[in-house]
Amino acid sequence: MSDQPHVIVVFRSRRRPEHAAAYADEAVRISELARIQPGHVEHRSYAADDGEHVTIVEFETMADVDAWREHVEHREAQRRGRSEFYAWYSISVSEVVRAHEWTHEAS
């Protein structure tokens, strides 16, 4: 991570099980598309034991986040998410004020 502030998007969701296969295909495509967006730094997804899924996406600027939100293919995926894939979701967008990182180096 650079010293420059970034923007973090946290996408939490619960999926509808009847569309799991279609969701998996869509998720692969959208993940690939996100990686090539200007300003994309990284993203990772996690699943909790209770079925909630969390994706954390980091972009360089808020303008990059806005451009991703409005991307034509991403807009279609959002529409499909609401109509087919998700029982619930929430999105939080935050500008990073301060970040620290530490890595243990083996001797």
Salt bridges, closest charged atoms under 4 A:
GLU18 OE2 - ARG16 NE 3.00
GLU26 OE1 - ARG80 NH1 2.83
GLU42 OE1 - ARG44 NE 3.75
ASP50 OD2 - ARG14 NH2 3.21
GLU52 OE2 - ARG12 NE 2.43
GLU52 OE1 - ARG14 NH2 3.87
GLU58 OE2 - HIS6 ND1 3.27
ASP66 OD1 - ARG69 NH1 3.08
GLU70 OE2 - ARG69 NE 3.00
GLU70 OE2 - ARG75 NH1 3.84
GLU73 OE1 - ARG29 NH2 3.06
GLU76 OE2 - ARG79 NH2 2.53
GLU84 OE1 - ARG80 NH2 3.03
